[in-house]
Amino acid sequence: MQLMTIISICFSCSLHAIDWGVCGEVFPIIETDYRQLLQKSADRCAPSKFEPNEIKKQINALFPSIDLPDAQQVRRYSIDPSYTSSQEVRSPTGQLIIAKGQKVNPLDHVSLKGAILFLDGTSKKQMNWAKKQSDSELWIYVKGDPLRDTCDSRRVYADYNGSLCKKLNIRALPARVTQKDQALFVEELSLKNGNLNLEIGSCATVAH
């Protein structure tokens, strides 16, 4: 009963509003059309907004190329990609896949499909030779512009910082990498007058 009395009193009282005026400048609420925002973002990222030379400079700054000489003679060697695991590797369910200290060869689980050619993309002699090879071979540029030569039939990759060449002990170009049993077989190939020179300089087996 007391609650009903209080409510009746509150609603029966006269309510007075006080106008305190305007404090500061008032701005209308304007919301930008989302489609216009998307269009402006697309315009800023349009290819025409960028200079091709500037893009190349930025790419070269991020991925500096290395200068490897032309191979003067054939050099062939094998690399064992095996490594010793420094820690356990388990599946999401907790099943042990690789034990700590276990020797692992990735080629036991994944095979190399086809050959890989390491090339100097700025060398006409190497490029002319590479184009005569199988279309299934993968191209990796140690130097040059992979975007320029990438097309629907072939995708060109880059090893600008030379990390792959260092791991594979490649010291001259062009070089071909294939899989032989459970090892990687590397050939540095000498080109004389644009043709393959089969003079063998050295053969070796290199542990990774």
C-alpha positions in Angstrom: 0.0 0.0 0.0 2.9 2.4 0.8 4.5 1.6 -2.5 1.3 2.5 -4.4 1.1 5.7 -2.5 4.6 6.7 -3.4 4.1 6.0 -7.1 0.9 8.0 -7.1 2.6 11.0 -5.5 5.5 10.9 -8.0 3.3 10.9 -11.0 0.9 13.5 -9.6 3.7 16.0 -9.1 4.3 18.7 -11.7 7.6 18.3 -13.6 9.5 21.4 -14.6 12.2 21.5 -17.3 15.0 24.0 -17.1 16.8 25.3 -20.3 20.5 25.7 -19.5 21.3 27.0 -22.9 24.0 25.8 -25.3 27.5 25.1 -24.0 30.0 25.0 -26.8 29.6 24.5 -30.5 27.1 21.9 -31.8 27.9 19.8 -34.9 25.4 17.8 -36.9 25.9 14.0 -36.9 27.1 13.0 -40.3 28.0 9.4 -41.1 30.2 8.7 -44.1 28.7 6.3 -46.7 30.5 3.0 -46.3 30.7 2.5 -50.0 32.5 5.8 -50.4 35.0 4.7 -47.8 35.7 1.4 -49.6 36.0 3.3 -52.9 38.6 5.7 -51.4 40.6 2.9 -50.0 40.6 1.1 -53.4 41.7 4.3 -55.1 44.6 4.7 -52.8 45.8 1.2 -53.5 45.3 1.3 -57.2 48.4 0.1 -59.2 48.5 3.4 -61.1 49.2 5.2 -57.8 52.6 3.4 -57.5 55.7 3.9 -59.5 57.1 0.5 -60.8 60.6 1.6 -60.1 59.7 2.6 -56.5 58.1 -0.9 -55.9 61.3 -2.6 -57.2 63.4 -0.5 -54.8 61.3 -1.4 -51.9 61.3 -5.1 -52.8 65.1 -5.1 -53.3 65.5 -3.3 -49.9 63.5 -6.1 -48.2 65.1 -9.0 -50.1 68.6 -8.1 -51.2 70.0 -10.2 -54.0 73.3 -12.0 -53.9 75.8 -12.1 -56.7 76.9 -15.7 -57.6 79.3 -16.2 -60.6 78.5 -18.3 -63.7 79.6 -21.9 -63.2 82.8 -22.6 -65.1 82.6 -26.4 -64.7 80.1 -28.9 -63.5 80.0 -29.5 -59.8 77.8 -32.3 -58.4 77.2 -33.3 -54.8 74.5 -34.7 -52.5 73.0 -33.2 -49.4 71.6 -35.2 -46.6 68.6 -33.1 -45.3 68.4 -35.1 -42.0 68.4 -33.2 -38.7 68.2 -34.1 -35.0 65.0 -32.8 -33.3 65.8 -30.5 -30.4 62.3 -31.1 -28.9 59.3 -33.4 -28.9 56.7 -33.0 -31.6 53.2 -34.2 -30.8 49.9 -34.2 -32.6 46.9 -32.1 -31.3 45.7 -35.3 -29.5 49.0 -35.7 -27.7 50.3 -38.6 -29.8 54.2 -38.5 -30.1 55.3 -37.9 -33.7 59.0 -37.0 -33.2 60.9 -37.7 -30.0 63.5 -35.3 -28.7 66.9 -36.3 -30.1 65.4 -38.3 -32.9 67.1 -38.1 -36.4 64.5 -37.0 -39.0 64.8 -36.9 -42.8 62.0 -34.8 -44.3 62.3 -36.8 -47.6 61.0 -39.9 -45.7 57.6 -38.1 -45.6 57.6 -35.6 -48.5 59.0 -36.1 -52.0 60.4 -33.4 -54.2 58.3 -33.1 -57.3 60.4 -32.5 -60.3 63.6 -30.4 -60.5 64.3 -26.9 -59.1 66.4 -24.5 -61.1 68.3 -21.7 -59.4 68.9 -19.0 -61.9 70.3 -15.5 -62.4 67.2 -13.8 -63.9 69.3 -11.0 -65.4 71.5 -13.4 -67.4 70.2 -13.9 -71.0 72.4 -17.0 -71.4 70.9 -18.7 -68.3 67.3 -17.7 -69.2 67.6 -19.0 -72.8 68.9 -22.3 -71.4 66.2 -22.6 -68.8 63.4 -22.1 -71.3 64.7 -25.1 -73.2 64.3 -27.3 -70.1 61.1 -29.1 -69.0 58.1 -27.0 -68.2 57.7 -28.9 -65.0 60.9 -27.6 -63.5 60.5 -24.9 -60.8 62.4 -21.7 -61.2 64.0 -19.8 -58.3 65.7 -16.5 -59.0 68.8 -15.6 -57.0 68.8 -12.3 -58.8 66.3 -10.7 -61.2 62.6 -9.9 -61.2 60.4 -12.9 -60.7 57.2 -10.9 -61.2 58.3 -10.0 -64.7 58.6 -13.6 -65.8 55.7 -15.1 -63.8 52.9 -16.2 -66.2 49.9 -18.6 -66.2 52.1 -21.6 -67.3 55.0 -20.9 -64.8 55.3 -19.3 -61.4 58.8 -17.9 -60.6 60.0 -17.7 -57.0 62.9 -15.7 -55.4 65.8 -16.4 -53.1 66.9 -12.8 -52.8 68.6 -13.1 -49.4 70.3 -16.3 -50.6 69.1 -18.4 -47.7 68.3 -21.4 -49.9 71.6 -21.2 -51.7 73.5 -21.1 -48.4 71.6 -24.2 -47.1 72.2 -26.1 -50.4 75.8 -24.9 -50.6 75.3 -23.4 -54.1 78.2 -21.3 -55.1 77.6 -20.8 -58.9 74.7 -20.6 -61.3 72.7 -22.1 -62.9 72.1 -25.0 -60.5 69.7 -27.8 -60.6 68.3 -29.6 -57.5 66.6 -33.0 -57.7 65.8 -35.8 -55.3 68.0 -38.9 -55.4 66.8 -41.6 -53.0 66.6 -39.9 -49.6 69.0 -37.1 -50.4 69.0 -33.9 -52.5 71.2 -34.0 -55.6 72.7 -30.6 -56.5 74.3 -29.8 -59.9 76.1 -26.6 -60.7 76.0 -26.5 -64.5 78.4 -24.8 -66.8 77.1 -23.0 -69.9 79.5 -22.3 -72.7 78.1 -20.5 -75.7 74.6 -21.1 -74.2 75.1 -24.9 -74.2 75.6 -27.2 -71.3 79.2 -28.0 -70.7 79.5 -31.5 -69.2 83.1 -31.1 -67.9 82.9 -32.4 -64.3 84.8 -30.4 -61.7 83.9 -32.2 -58.5 81.6 -34.7 -56.9 80.9 -34.9 -53.2 78.4 -35.8 -50.5 77.6 -33.0 -48.0 75.9 -33.5 -44.7 73.2 -30.9 -43.9 
